């Protein structure tokens, strides 16, 4: 059933694309026809006459071209202004919605791998963090053991009657 649904989806997509392609072709042909009709309406140039008439006609053409260029420039400025406003509105929408933070994954890395990732190629020597830890000296442990031993001796001495008497005498 899933294969049929996927297959039919592909067929539907290809049909939609084919129809869209045909519509684009029709639009291109219509645009060409509109252009031909417009060009047919423009009267041909009458180049007969003296030099002054031709100069006057060229001045009118230059004036018309300047006017069309100004209109085109104004239209481009309006479009650029509208695009900037659209971009500003998009930024405001993003600010209102807030940035969505992607879900972060936990990654287990060794200290060397972290340094390599942070420092890049600068990190050449591996660091052994365990070697830098302080070691507990055995002498300290022995002193603690002696103090415990001494305390026990004191308790043993005070356990009998002699020990209690020493306590009161001392």
C-alpha positions in Angstrom: 0.0 0.0 0.0 2.8 2.4 0.8 4.6 1.7 -2.5 1.4 2.5 -4.4 0.9 5.8 -2.4 4.5 6.8 -3.0 4.2 5.9 -6.7 1.0 7.8 -7.2 2.5 10.8 -5.5 5.4 10.8 -8.0 2.9 10.5 -10.8 0.9 13.4 -9.4 4.0 15.5 -9.0 5.1 14.8 -12.6 1.7 15.8 -13.9 1.7 19.0 -12.0 5.2 19.8 -13.3 4.1 19.0 -16.9 1.0 21.3 -16.6 3.1 24.1 -15.1 5.6 23.8 -17.9 2.8 24.0 -20.5 1.3 27.1 -18.7 4.7 28.8 -18.8 5.1 28.1 -22.5 1.6 29.6 -23.1 2.5 32.7 -21.1 5.7 33.1 -23.1 3.8 32.9 -26.4 1.2 35.5 -25.1 4.0 37.8 -24.0 5.6 37.6 -27.5 2.2 38.3 -29.2 1.6 41.4 -26.9 5.1 42.7 -27.8 4.4 42.2 -31.6 1.0 44.0 -31.3 2.6 46.9 -29.4 5.4 47.2 -32.0 2.8 47.2 -34.8 0.9 50.1 -33.3 4.0 52.3 -33.3 4.1 54.4 -36.4 7.2 54.2 -38.6 9.8 57.0 -38.7 9.2 59.6 -41.3 12.8 60.6 -42.3 11.6 62.9 -45.1 12.2 66.6 -44.7 15.0 68.9 -44.1 17.7 68.9 -41.5 15.8 71.1 -39.0 12.8 68.8 -39.0 15.0 65.8 -38.3 16.8 67.6 -35.6 13.5 68.6 -33.9 12.3 64.9 -34.1 15.6 63.7 -32.6 15.2 66.3 -29.7 11.7 65.0 -29.0 13.0 61.4 -29.0 15.8 62.3 -26.6 13.3 64.1 -24.3 11.0 61.0 -24.4 13.9 58.7 -23.7 14.9 60.9 -20.7 11.4 60.8 -19.4 11.2 57.0 -19.7 14.5 56.6 -17.9 13.3 58.9 -15.1 10.1 56.8 -14.7 12.2 53.6 -14.7 14.5 55.0 -12.1 11.5 56.0 -9.9 10.0 52.6 -10.3 13.3 50.9 -9.3 13.6 53.2 -6.3 10.0 52.3 -5.2 10.8 48.6 -5.6 14.0 48.9 -3.6 12.1 50.8 -0.9 9.4 48.1 -0.8 12.0 45.4 -0.7 13.7 47.1 2.3 10.4 47.4 4.1 9.6 43.7 3.4 13.0 42.8 4.8 12.5 44.9 7.9 9.1 43.4 8.5 10.6 39.9 8.1 13.2 40.8 10.7 10.5 42.1 13.1 8.5 38.9 12.7 11.6 36.8 13.5 12.2 39.0 16.6 8.6 38.6 17.7 8.7 34.8 17.2 12.1 34.5 18.8 14.9 32.4 17.5 14.3 28.7 17.7 17.3 27.0 19.2 18.2 23.6 17.7 18.1 20.6 20.0 21.7 20.0 21.2 23.1 16.5 21.4 25.4 15.3 24.1 28.8 14.4 22.8 31.3 12.5 24.7 34.8 13.7 23.9 38.1 13.3 25.5 40.1 16.2 26.8 42.5 15.9 23.9 39.6 15.9 21.4 38.1 19.0 23.0 41.4 20.8 22.8 41.9 19.7 19.2 38.4 21.0 18.3 39.0 24.3 20.1 42.5 25.0 19.1 42.5 23.3 15.7 46.0 22.5 14.3 47.7 24.5 17.1 47.1 21.6 19.5 49.9 19.2 19.1 50.9 17.9 22.5 48.4 15.8 24.4 47.7 16.8 27.9 47.3 14.3 30.6 45.1 15.9 33.2 45.4 13.1 35.7 49.2 13.6 35.9 48.6 17.2 37.1 46.4 16.0 40.0 47.9 16.2 43.5 48.8 13.0 45.1 48.0 12.2 48.7 51.2 11.4 50.5 51.5 8.3 52.6 53.1 10.1 55.4 49.9 12.0 56.1 48.0 8.7 56.3 50.6 7.3 58.7 50.2 10.3 61.0 46.5 9.8 61.0 47.0 6.2 61.9 49.3 7.1 64.8 46.8 9.6 66.2 44.1 6.9 66.1 46.4 4.4 67.7 47.3 6.9 70.5 43.7 7.6 71.2 42.9 3.9 71.5 45.8 3.5 73.9 44.5 6.3 76.0 41.1 4.6 76.2 42.6 1.3 77.2 44.6 3.0 79.9 41.6 4.8 81.3 39.4 1.7 81.1 40.6 0.3 84.5 40.4 1.9 87.9 44.0 3.2 87.5 42.9 5.1 84.5 40.0 6.8 86.2 42.2 7.8 89.1 44.8 9.3 86.8 42.0 11.3 85.3 41.1 12.9 88.6 44.6 13.3 89.8 45.9 14.8 86.6 
